[in-house]
Amino acid sequence: MSVTTAAASGDFTLGDIKIHRLGFGAMRIVGKGVWGGPAEGGESLAVLRRLPELGVNFIDTADSYGPFISEELIAEALYPYDGLLIATKGGLTRHGPDIWAPVGRPEYLRQCVLMSLRRLKIDRIDLWQLHRVDPKVPREEQFGVIRDMQKEGLIRHAGLSQVTIDDIKAAGKFFNVVSVQNLYNLVDRTSEDVLDYCTKEGVGFIPWFPLAAGKLARPGTLLDAIAKKKGATTSQVALAWTLRRSPVMLPIPGTGSVSHLEENVAAAAIELSDEEFAGLDQAGRAAA
């Protein structure tokens, strides 16, 4: 039986790096609350090693996942990353499970990059993203140090996370923004304007929580009906919808289970008709 790979999602070029559009988010390979190591007997390393076999060549992580543990697991499982784009983020500190605090001081962001380089065992980060713009620090200072580190060769390409169009334009005065990572899915459209801007400008848009479908996942909904018709899960159809929404969309569903990973990747082959796509779009907006 043939296995669907991420190649079915199509390609996108981030900066000068060509990837398959369906990637992997490495937040869930660590412990509960994105804190500590994976549960004993967990599949985290197996999940990571399965990624290249499934054609997933874009992996997104952050120094705050664990903290630090996600990057260390990626290095253990996949170094030297042949054919893989490993993206990471910095700028959020951790003080316990589900606790996140931004620190955007330039010296701290530089430390984030240097330590990620060490954990990932590389000399340059292909894609480094500012995890949050720290409201306590002038954003120009945060963008400025990213520009400096790019000029020094520590960062190849740079992106932003959870930002506005104004933030993207402001950062663009310091460096070329190749990616934006915001919360977006079928039922959360608060970043619709940012997505439309990224689509127009050709900037990669990385939606986090791309599988969420809220009340639309319940029995009897249009999403449920389409999923049953296609022999798929509601999450798979929601992911297929997200992929179709824009050519710059780069979903990164994460999991700590090999079987769930395979299920997510299989969504890349689900084709929605124009009518199905439009119906889900309308239902998603209404649910939001």
C-alpha positions in Angstrom: 0.0 0.0 0.0 1.4 3.4 -1.0 2.0 5.9 1.8 1.2 9.6 1.3 4.2 11.8 1.9 4.4 15.6 2.5 5.4 16.0 -1.1 1.6 15.9 -1.9 1.2 19.2 -0.1 3.3 21.0 -2.8 6.4 23.1 -2.5 7.3 26.5 -1.2 10.6 28.4 -1.2 11.5 30.0 2.2 14.2 32.6 1.3 16.3 30.4 -0.9 15.3 27.0 0.6 12.8 24.8 -1.1 10.6 22.8 1.2 7.4 20.8 1.2 4.5 22.9 2.5 3.4 20.5 5.1 5.9 20.6 8.0 6.2 19.5 11.6 6.0 21.5 14.8 8.2 20.1 17.5 6.4 21.5 20.5 4.6 18.3 21.5 7.6 16.0 21.6 8.4 17.2 25.1 6.5 16.9 28.4 3.1 18.1 29.5 2.7 21.9 29.5 5.6 22.0 27.0 7.8 21.4 30.1 10.5 18.8 30.7 11.3 15.7 28.8 8.8 13.4 27.0 6.9 10.8 29.0 8.8 7.7 29.8 8.4 5.3 26.9 7.4 8.1 24.7 7.8 8.0 20.9 9.5 11.4 20.4 12.7 10.1 18.8 10.7 7.7 16.7 8.4 10.5 15.5 11.4 12.6 14.5 13.1 9.8 12.7 9.9 9.1 10.8 9.7 12.6 9.4 12.2 12.2 6.5 10.7 8.9 5.6 7.3 10.7 5.2 8.9 13.5 3.1 8.6 16.1 5.9 11.6 18.4 5.4 10.6 21.4 7.4 10.7 21.2 11.2 9.8 24.0 13.4 11.0 24.2 17.1 11.9 26.8 19.7 14.4 27.1 22.5 11.5 27.4 24.9 10.1 24.0 24.2 11.1 22.0 27.2 12.9 24.4 27.5 15.8 23.4 25.3 14.8 19.7 25.2 13.0 19.8 21.8 16.2 21.1 20.1 18.3 18.5 21.8 16.0 15.7 20.7 16.0 17.0 17.1 19.8 16.9 17.2 19.9 13.4 18.7 17.5 12.0 16.1 18.3 13.9 12.9 21.7 15.5 12.9 23.3 16.3 10.4 19.9 17.2 8.9 20.5 16.1 5.3 17.9 17.8 3.2 16.0 19.2 6.2 15.2 22.8 7.1 15.4 23.1 10.9 13.8 26.3 12.0 13.9 27.5 15.6 12.7 30.5 17.7 13.9 32.5 20.6 12.6 35.3 22.8 10.3 33.5 25.2 11.4 32.4 28.7 10.0 29.6 30.8 9.4 29.5 34.5 7.2 26.4 34.7 4.6 24.3 32.7 2.5 26.5 30.4 4.2 29.7 31.6 5.7 31.9 28.9 7.3 35.3 29.4 8.8 37.3 26.5 12.3 38.8 26.9 13.5 40.8 23.9 16.6 42.5 25.2 19.2 42.3 22.3 21.8 40.6 24.5 19.3 37.9 25.4 18.2 37.3 21.8 21.8 36.9 20.9 22.3 34.4 23.7 19.2 32.5 22.4 20.8 32.2 18.9 24.2 31.1 20.2 22.7 28.5 22.5 20.4 27.1 19.8 23.4 26.8 17.5 25.2 24.7 20.2 22.2 22.5 20.9 21.4 21.9 17.2 25.2 21.3 16.5 25.3 23.8 13.7 27.2 26.9 12.7 24.2 28.8 11.2 20.5 28.6 11.8 18.7 28.4 8.4 15.5 30.0 9.8 15.4 31.8 13.2 12.2 33.5 14.3 11.5 36.0 17.0 9.0 34.0 19.1 7.3 37.2 20.4 8.0 40.9 20.1 8.6 42.0 23.7 6.4 45.0 24.5 8.9 46.2 27.1 11.7 46.6 24.6 11.6 48.9 21.6 10.9 46.6 18.7 13.6 48.3 16.6 16.2 47.1 19.1 14.9 43.5 18.7 14.9 43.7 14.9 18.3 45.4 14.9 20.1 42.6 16.7 18.4 40.0 14.3 19.8 42.0 11.4 23.2 42.1 13.0 23.3 38.3 13.6 22.2 37.7 10.1 25.1 39.9 8.8 27.5 37.9 11.1 26.4 34.7 9.5 24.7 33.2 12.6 21.2 33.3 11.0 20.5 32.6 7.3 16.9 33.7 7.2 14.7 35.4 9.7 11.0 35.4 10.6 8.5 36.6 13.2 5.8 35.0 15.3 2.4 36.3 16.5 2.7 39.7 14.9 0.7 42.4 13.1 1.1 43.7 9.5 2.7 46.8 11.1 5.3 44.6 12.9 6.2 42.9 9.7 6.6 46.2 7.8 8.7 47.6 10.7 10.9 44.5 10.8 11.3 44.6 7.0 13.3 47.8 7.4 16.0 45.7 9.2 15.9 42.3 7.4 13.9 40.4 4.9 11.0 38.7 6.7 10.7 35.3 5.0 8.1 33.8 7.4 5.4 34.8 9.8 4.1 32.3 12.4 0.6 33.2 13.8 -2.3 31.4 15.3 -4.6 30.4 12.5 -7.0 27.6 11.6 -10.4 26.9 10.2 -12.2 28.4 13.2 -9.7 31.1 14.3 -9.4 33.8 11.7 -8.0 36.6 13.9 -4.8 36.7 11.7 -6.7 36.7 8.4 -5.4 40.1 7.5 -1.8 39.0 8.2 -2.3 35.9 6.1 -3.7 38.0 3.2 -0.7 40.3 3.5 1.8 37.4 3.5 0.0 35.9 0.5 0.3 39.1 -1.5 4.0 39.6 -0.5 5.0 35.9 -0.9 5.9 35.5 2.8 5.7 32.0 4.2 2.7 31.9 6.7 3.2 29.2 9.4 -0.1 28.6 11.2 0.1 27.2 14.7 -2.7 25.0 16.0 -3.6 24.3 12.3 -5.8 21.2 13.1 -8.2 23.0 15.4 -11.9 22.9 14.3 -13.8 23.6 17.5 -17.5 22.9 17.4 -17.2 22.1 13.7 -15.7 18.7 14.6 -18.9 17.6 16.2 -21.1 15.0 14.6 -23.6 16.4 12.1 -21.6 19.4 11.0 -20.5 20.1 7.4 -16.9 19.2 8.4 -18.1 15.9 9.8 -20.0 15.1 6.7 -17.1 15.9 4.4 -14.8 13.8 6.5 -17.1 10.8 6.4 -17.5 11.2 2.6 -13.7 11.1 2.1 -13.0 8.5 4.7 -10.9 10.9 6.7 -11.0 12.5 10.2 -12.3 16.0 10.8 -8.7 17.1 11.7 -7.4 15.8 8.4 -10.1 17.8 6.4 -9.4 20.9 8.5 -5.7 20.6 7.7 -6.5 20.0 4.0 -8.6 23.2 4.1 -5.8 25.1 5.7 -3.3 24.0 3.0 -5.7 25.1 0.2 -6.4 28.4 1.8 -3.2 30.1 0.5 -0.2 29.0 -1.5 2.1 30.5 1.2 0.5 28.4 3.9 3.0 26.1 5.7 1.1 24.2 8.4 3.2 22.5 11.1 0.9 20.1 13.0 2.8 18.6 15.9 2.4 15.3 17.8 4.3 12.8 19.9 2.8 9.8 18.2 4.0 8.1 15.0 0.5 7.0 14.0 -0.9 10.5 14.5 2.0 11.9 12.5 1.2 9.5 9.6 -2.4 10.6 9.8 -1.5 14.3 9.6 0.7 13.8 6.6 -2.0 11.8 4.8 -4.1 14.9 4.9 -1.8 16.4 2.2 -3.5 14.1 -0.3 -7.1 15.1 0.5 -8.6 17.2 -2.3 -11.5 19.5 -1.6 -13.9 20.7 -4.3 -14.5 24.4 -4.7 -17.9 23.9 -3.1 -16.5 22.0 -0.1 -13.8 24.6 0.4 -16.2 27.5 0.3 -18.7 25.7 2.5 -16.0 25.0 5.1 -14.8 28.6 4.9 -18.2 29.9 5.6 -18.9 27.4 8.4 -15.5 28.3 10.0 -16.2 32.0 9.9 -19.6 31.4 11.5 -18.1 29.2 14.2 -15.4 31.8 15.0 
